[in-house]
Amino acid sequence: MFKFFMMIAAALLLSASEALAHGEEPAPLPKKDAPLVPIKASQTRKGTVFTDSGGMTLYYFDRDDTGNKSNCNAECAEKWIPLAASNEAKASGDFTVIVRTDGSKMWAYRHRPLYTSHKDKTPGDTNGSDPTNLWHIARPAY
């Protein structure tokens, strides 16, 4: 029985070395799927907040109250950058995708569009919070 296993092992090694000698490359590793939603919960000095995949804090706007559109366009969208979604993006759980007035797509949480702030310079910054002007840090609802 031992000889049988040794013969199989030798045959496998021989076939592997022949494949390598003929320049055949091993099968490529499977592609790592992109996350369904490019949003994560992160800890900042202001507690748990939603961030984009680069760690930048996300915000929502009180005037985005219909659940299916953004009211931050033109100059507003230069200061509050919409969290872009690809054309293939699909809703998942509390995260949805809405279409902006210019036809582009963006991510929303519980139907509130999500944005980053031009005031935030590094991951973890929370300088965009401005409740007086109706801008709030996006946080997970528990």
C-alpha positions in Angstrom: 0.0 0.0 0.0 2.8 2.4 0.9 4.4 1.8 -2.6 1.1 2.6 -4.2 0.9 6.0 -2.4 4.6 6.7 -3.3 3.9 6.0 -6.9 0.9 8.4 -7.0 3.0 11.1 -5.2 5.8 10.6 -7.7 3.4 10.8 -10.7 1.9 14.0 -9.3 5.3 15.6 -8.8 6.4 14.5 -12.3 3.3 15.9 -14.0 3.7 19.2 -12.0 7.3 19.6 -13.0 6.5 18.8 -16.7 3.8 21.5 -16.7 6.2 24.0 -15.3 8.9 22.9 -17.7 6.5 23.5 -20.7 5.9 27.1 -19.5 2.3 26.5 -18.4 1.3 28.9 -15.7 -0.7 27.8 -12.7 -4.4 28.8 -12.7 -4.9 32.4 -11.6 -6.2 33.1 -8.2 -9.9 33.9 -8.1 -10.6 37.6 -8.2 -11.4 39.2 -4.9 -14.9 40.6 -5.1 -15.3 44.2 -4.3 -17.4 44.8 -1.2 -21.1 45.1 -2.0 -21.2 48.4 -0.3 -18.1 50.6 0.0 -19.1 51.9 3.4 -17.9 50.9 6.8 -18.4 51.8 10.4 -15.2 53.4 11.9 -14.2 54.9 15.3 -13.4 58.6 15.4 -13.0 61.1 18.2 -16.7 61.8 17.8 -17.7 58.1 18.2 -18.8 55.5 15.6 -19.4 57.0 12.1 -19.8 55.8 8.6 -16.8 56.2 6.4 -16.1 55.5 2.7 -13.5 52.9 1.7 -10.7 55.4 2.2 -11.7 56.2 5.8 -13.3 59.6 5.1 -16.3 60.5 7.2 -19.7 60.4 5.6 -22.4 63.0 6.1 -26.1 63.4 5.3 -28.2 66.6 4.6 -31.5 67.2 6.3 -33.0 68.6 3.1 -32.5 65.1 1.4 -35.8 63.9 2.8 -37.7 62.2 0.0 -35.6 59.0 0.0 -35.0 59.0 -3.7 -33.0 62.1 -4.7 -30.3 64.4 -3.6 -31.0 68.1 -3.0 -27.3 68.9 -3.0 -26.3 69.8 -6.6 -24.0 72.2 -8.5 -22.0 74.4 -6.0 -23.3 72.3 -3.0 -21.9 69.1 -4.6 -18.5 70.8 -4.8 -18.3 71.2 -1.0 -20.3 68.0 -0.2 -19.0 65.4 -2.5 -21.6 62.7 -3.3 -20.5 59.1 -2.5 -20.5 57.8 -6.0 -21.9 54.4 -6.9 -21.1 52.5 -10.0 -23.7 51.7 -12.6 -23.6 48.1 -11.4 -24.1 49.0 -7.7 -27.1 47.3 -6.0 -28.9 48.1 -2.8 -28.0 45.9 0.2 -29.8 46.1 3.5 -30.1 49.7 4.7 -27.9 50.9 1.9 -29.5 52.0 -1.3 -28.5 53.6 -4.6 -30.2 56.7 -5.9 -29.9 58.5 -9.2 -28.8 62.2 -9.1 -30.3 64.9 -11.3 -27.2 64.7 -13.6 -27.8 60.9 -14.1 -24.9 59.7 -11.9 -25.6 57.3 -9.0 -24.7 57.7 -5.4 -25.0 55.7 -2.2 -27.6 56.4 0.5 -28.2 55.0 4.0 -31.8 54.5 5.0 -32.7 56.5 1.9 -30.5 59.5 2.9 -27.8 60.3 0.3 -24.2 60.2 1.7 -21.5 62.7 1.1 -17.9 63.4 2.1 -16.9 67.0 3.1 -14.3 69.2 1.5 -13.3 70.3 5.0 -12.0 66.8 5.9 -8.4 66.3 4.8 -7.4 63.0 6.4 -9.3 59.8 7.3 -11.1 60.2 10.6 -11.6 63.9 10.3 -15.1 65.1 11.2 -14.9 68.8 10.3 -17.9 68.7 8.0 -20.5 68.4 10.8 -22.6 71.5 10.7 -26.0 71.0 12.2 -26.8 74.7 11.9 -26.7 74.3 8.2 -28.4 70.9 8.3 -25.3 68.7 7.8 -24.8 65.7 10.1 -22.3 62.9 10.6 -23.8 59.6 9.2 -23.9 56.9 11.9 -25.1 53.4 12.0 -28.6 53.1 13.5 -28.7 50.5 16.3 
